[in-house]
Amino acid sequence: MDINDGRISRIDVVRGASCGATWDAAERMVGMSPDGAIIRMGLEVQFFCTADPSGWDPIYGKSPVHLAGKLHSSALGRAIDLSKGRPIEKTGSGGIK
């Protein structure tokens, strides 16, 4: 990930959802501010997600679409922190709340 002049200029997806939603959503983050992109990433992934939204994950108690949005927003936030040289805090839940 590259951030230039306060905007995301490049994102390389290292690992993403098997449906391809990660790559589609990441393309739309280019040109956005990092703070706005963290929120938008989760929404875009939900738009592109092909998981059944009526199925509920028994562990997290969320639909897979919402879980995917949270995971992707969290991952983008961590990538932004790394690109700015900030240390990444490790949480027991993988950053999902």
Contacts in CASP RR format, 6 or more apart in sequence:
PFRMAT RR
TARGET T0000
AUTHOR 0000-0000-0000
METHOD contacts of the structure
MODEL  1
MDINDGRISRIDVVRGASCGATWDAAERMVGMSPDGAIIRMGLEVQFFCT
ADPSGWDPIYGKSPVHLAGKLHSSALGRAIDLSKGRPIEKTGSGGIK
1 8 0 8 1.000
1 10 0 8 1.000
1 11 0 8 1.000
1 12 0 8 1.000
1 79 0 8 1.000
1 80 0 8 1.000
1 82 0 8 1.000
1 83 0 8 1.000
2 8 0 8 1.000
2 9 0 8 1.000
2 10 0 8 1.000
2 83 0 8 1.000
3 9 0 8 1.000
3 34 0 8 1.000
3 80 0 8 1.000
3 83 0 8 1.000
3 84 0 8 1.000
6 33 0 8 1.000
6 34 0 8 1.000
7 31 0 8 1.000
7 32 0 8 1.000
7 33 0 8 1.000
8 29 0 8 1.000
8 30 0 8 1.000
8 31 0 8 1.000
8 32 0 8 1.000
8 33 0 8 1.000
8 34 0 8 1.000
8 37 0 8 1.000
9 30 0 8 1.000
9 31 0 8 1.000
10 30 0 8 1.000
11 26 0 8 1.000
11 27 0 8 1.000
11 29 0 8 1.000
11 30 0 8 1.000
11 79 0 8 1.000
13 22 0 8 1.000
13 23 0 8 1.000
13 26 0 8 1.000
15 22 0 8 1.000
16 22 0 8 1.000
16 23 0 8 1.000
17 45 0 8 1.000
17 49 0 8 1.000
17 68 0 8 1.000
17 72 0 8 1.000
19 48 0 8 1.000
19 49 0 8 1.000
19 50 0 8 1.000
19 51 0 8 1.000
20 48 0 8 1.000
21 44 0 8 1.000
21 45 0 8 1.000
21 48 0 8 1.000
21 49 0 8 1.000
21 50 0 8 1.000
21 68 0 8 1.000
21 72 0 8 1.000
22 45 0 8 1.000
22 72 0 8 1.000
24 44 0 8 1.000
24 48 0 8 1.000
25 41 0 8 1.000
25 42 0 8 1.000
25 44 0 8 1.000
25 45 0 8 1.000
25 47 0 8 1.000
25 48 0 8 1.000
25 72 0 8 1.000
26 41 0 8 1.000
28 40 0 8 1.000
28 44 0 8 1.000
29 37 0 8 1.000
29 40 0 8 1.000
29 41 0 8 1.000
29 44 0 8 1.000
29 76 0 8 1.000
32 40 0 8 1.000
34 77 0 8 1.000
34 80 0 8 1.000
37 76 0 8 1.000
37 80 0 8 1.000
38 73 0 8 1.000
38 76 0 8 1.000
38 77 0 8 1.000
38 80 0 8 1.000
39 73 0 8 1.000
41 69 0 8 1.000
41 72 0 8 1.000
41 73 0 8 1.000
41 76 0 8 1.000
42 68 0 8 1.000
42 69 0 8 1.000
42 70 0 8 1.000
42 72 0 8 1.000
42 73 0 8 1.000
42 76 0 8 1.000
43 69 0 8 1.000
45 68 0 8 1.000
45 69 0 8 1.000
45 72 0 8 1.000
46 65 0 8 1.000
46 66 0 8 1.000
46 68 0 8 1.000
46 69 0 8 1.000
49 64 0 8 1.000
49 65 0 8 1.000
49 68 0 8 1.000
49 69 0 8 1.000
51 63 0 8 1.000
51 64 0 8 1.000
51 65 0 8 1.000
51 68 0 8 1.000
52 64 0 8 1.000
53 63 0 8 1.000
53 64 0 8 1.000
53 65 0 8 1.000
53 66 0 8 1.000
54 63 0 8 1.000
55 63 0 8 1.000
55 64 0 8 1.000
56 62 0 8 1.000
56 63 0 8 1.000
57 63 0 8 1.000
57 64 0 8 1.000
57 67 0 8 1.000
60 67 0 8 1.000
60 96 0 8 1.000
62 70 0 8 1.000
67 96 0 8 1.000
70 96 0 8 1.000
71 96 0 8 1.000
74 94 0 8 1.000
74 95 0 8 1.000
74 96 0 8 1.000
78 88 0 8 1.000
81 87 0 8 1.000
81 88 0 8 1.000
82 88 0 8 1.000
END
